[in-house]
Amino acid sequence: MTRGWYPLGAGLLGLGLWQAVVWITGAPHFILPDPWRVAKVGFENRALIAEHTLITATEVALGLLIGSLLGALTAIQLAASPRLARLTLPMLVFTQAVPVFALAPILTVWLGYGMASKIAMAVLIIYFPVTSAFHDGLTRVPPALLDLAETMGASPSQIMRRIRIPHALPSLASGLKLAAVYAPIGAVIGEWVGSSKGLGYLMLLANGRAKVDLMFASLIALAVLTVVLHKAVSLLAQRLTEFSRFA
């Protein structure tokens, strides 16, 4: 079996287990709809789901882009200044003790019910993983390689550009793959707190109207969006890893 068949096989297995649970439990469709009913409702409401998916995808993409850039720049700055890192890293770790989800209502008050608060949530939820992963890579360069560069007269900026950053690209790739999974969570949490658009809003709307099948269809759309995003970021991460081997 080629690698391309594994995702299809996993999807079919998941659908089979879902249908088995429906049969075994005998749950009514307004509690647990079967896959066929969800697929039918999803097709009937495809335009509505596509509209809200586009909103969520935009929030996630912008949040991922901004959060990754901020995280990467922060990691480079911390690696370039060990004294700043000793001061800042404990603060960053401490911020993770505060549930990011608890900040969603505050961000909604500050930034409103539009797209900005959802992008901010996505940024906050991925900023630390990207910063931490990239910083670890930047600070784990073999000391012998750094000593050799310094002996040859390389400046700190040259060492950062030509040695530290290429060496840390695989670590950055790992952080980006995590971010691709976390970013949709942040955006949807923001939509749950306050929004009039997006898949999170559509799920709340469907739940309030007891349309569980539409809620499941929206959830599946979100899952597909996350898988596609993770696949795209994984391809980028693979390129970064390959580039690091030739840098």
CORGI-V359467 format. One record per residue. N is the residue number from 1. PHI is phi in whole degrees, 0 to 359 (999 if undefined). BURIAL is # if it has 16 or more other C-alpha atoms within 10 Angstrom, else .. Layout:
n=<N,N>
phi=<PHI,PHI>
burial=<BURIAL,BURIAL>
This chain:
n=<1,2,3,4,5,6,7,8,9,10,11,12,13,14,15,16,17,18,19,20,21,22,23,24,25,26,27,28,29,30,31,32,33,34,35,36,37,38,39,40,41,42,43,44,45,46,47,48,49,50,51,52,53,54,55,56,57,58,59,60,61,62,63,64,65,66,67,68,69,70,71,72,73,74,75,76,77,78,79,80,81,82,83,84,85,86,87,88,89,90,91,92,93,94,95,96,97,98,99,100,101,102,103,104,105,106,107,108,109,110,111,112,113,114,115,116,117,118,119,120,121,122,123,124,125,126,127,128,129,130,131,132,133,134,135,136,137,138,139,140,141,142,143,144,145,146,147,148,149,150,151,152,153,154,155,156,157,158,159,160,161,162,163,164,165,166,167,168,169,170,171,172,173,174,175,176,177,178,179,180,181,182,183,184,185,186,187,188,189,190,191,192,193,194,195,196,197,198,199,200,201,202,203,204,205,206,207,208,209,210,211,212,213,214,215,216,217,218,219,220,221,222,223,224,225,226,227,228,229,230,231,232,233,234,235,236,237,238,239,240,241,242,243,244,245,246,247>
phi=<999,286,297,295,277,296,299,295,296,295,296,294,295,297,296,297,295,301,296,296,296,298,294,292,278,64,294,293,294,277,253,218,288,280,303,296,296,295,297,296,294,297,292,295,250,299,293,296,294,296,299,287,296,297,297,296,297,296,299,294,296,293,298,295,295,294,297,292,297,297,296,294,296,297,298,296,296,292,291,284,229,303,295,295,296,297,276,270,302,300,294,296,295,297,297,285,286,269,302,299,298,291,275,302,298,293,297,294,295,287,253,90,270,278,286,299,293,287,297,299,297,297,298,297,282,253,301,293,302,292,300,295,295,291,297,301,294,293,262,247,289,307,303,298,291,293,297,296,296,294,297,277,88,287,280,304,292,292,298,295,288,260,237,295,296,301,293,267,301,299,293,298,299,296,296,293,294,294,298,297,276,281,302,299,298,298,296,290,300,298,291,295,290,188,192,238,211,107,294,298,296,296,295,296,297,295,295,295,260,60,262,295,296,291,296,295,297,293,295,294,300,295,297,296,301,294,296,297,297,297,295,296,292,296,296,296,298,296,295,297,295,295,296,296,286,254,287>
burial=<.,.,.,.,.,.,.,.,.,.,.,.,.,.,.,.,.,.,#,.,.,#,.,.,.,.,.,.,.,.,.,#,#,#,#,.,.,#,#,.,#,#,.,.,.,.,.,.,#,#,.,#,#,.,.,#,#,#,#,#,#,#,#,#,#,#,#,#,#,#,#,#,#,#,#,#,.,#,#,#,.,.,.,.,#,.,.,.,.,.,.,.,.,.,.,.,.,.,.,.,#,.,.,#,#,.,#,#,.,.,.,.,#,.,#,#,#,#,#,#,#,#,#,#,#,#,#,#,#,#,#,#,#,#,#,#,#,#,#,.,#,.,.,.,.,#,.,.,#,.,.,.,.,.,.,.,.,.,#,#,.,.,#,#,#,#,#,#,#,#,#,#,#,#,#,#,#,#,#,#,#,#,#,#,#,#,#,#,#,#,#,#,#,#,#,.,#,#,#,#,#,#,#,#,#,#,.,.,.,.,#,#,#,#,#,#,#,#,#,.,#,#,.,.,#,#,.,.,#,#,.,.,#,#,.,.,#,#,.,#,#,.,.,#,.,.,.>
